[in-house]
Amino acid sequence: MRITKIEQQIKNIKRYNIYIDGEYRFSVESDILQELCLSEGMELNETEFNKTLETIQYKGALRAALYMLARASKTEKEIERRLCEKQHDSKAIKRAVQYLKKIGYINDESYAESYIRAIKGTTGASRRSIYQKLFSKGIDKEIIKQKLDEAEMDDYESAAIAARKKAPYLKGSSREKRIKLLNFLYRKGFGIDACIKAAEELGFDED
């Protein structure tokens, strides 16, 4: 195999198209092109070609993942899903994710801990709603339970916060407000005992 042409892309001048034996085979970022010392006329056997392609795919997936993480923390599954959506090679995705986990850039335990800490005592989110949110992000259920326990998440405390925020917007009699508040808290994932206790704290009795 011979690299017969290296052509700069028109729409993205930082990428180059690589032609092998006169046919387009792949594209590569300019810095990776230089790093791999690819040049026109270079001869590659099948093993060298496959290794070069794997390296390019890996570095592309890694670069995309780092760009995502620079904007906001992500879980392992979120990174994998986003890279799949961008049609990166599956082996390259796995390799990039493993590397990022190794150096601590992806850490589901730290993500769950930070997420719970940011929400606890401020938003009035229930333990169940937090669990569901983290689970939807692909975090293992045992990690979620562990971090919720470590944070000593108290559903009553959170329900009380949510109730105090909602109360000023409730209309009707005390009984009507109580019913509306209980429905609101229940929909947010709080248990019935926490809902009732939070409503009673605000003076919304059954009478």
Sequence and secondary structure as in RCSB ss.txt:
>XXXX:A:sequence
MRITKIEQQIKNIKRYNIYIDGEYRFSVESDILQELCLSEGMELNETEFNKTLETIQYKGALRAALYMLARASKT
EKEIERRLCEKQHDSKAIKRAVQYLKKIGYINDESYAESYIRAIKGTTGASRRSIYQKLFSKGIDKEIIKQKLDE
AEMDDYESAAIAARKKAPYLKGSSREKRIKLLNFLYRKGFGIDACIKAAEELGFDED
>XXXX:A:secstr
 BEEEEEE SS TTEEEEEETTEEEEEEEHHHHHHTT  TT B  HHHHHHHHHHHHHHHHHHHHHHHHHHS   
HHHHHHHHHHTT  HHHHHHHHHHHHHTTS  HHHHHHHHHHHHTTTS   HHHHHHHHHHTT  HHHHHHHHHH
TT  HHHHHHHHHHHHGGG  S HHHHHHHHHHHHHHTT  HHHHHHHHHHTT    
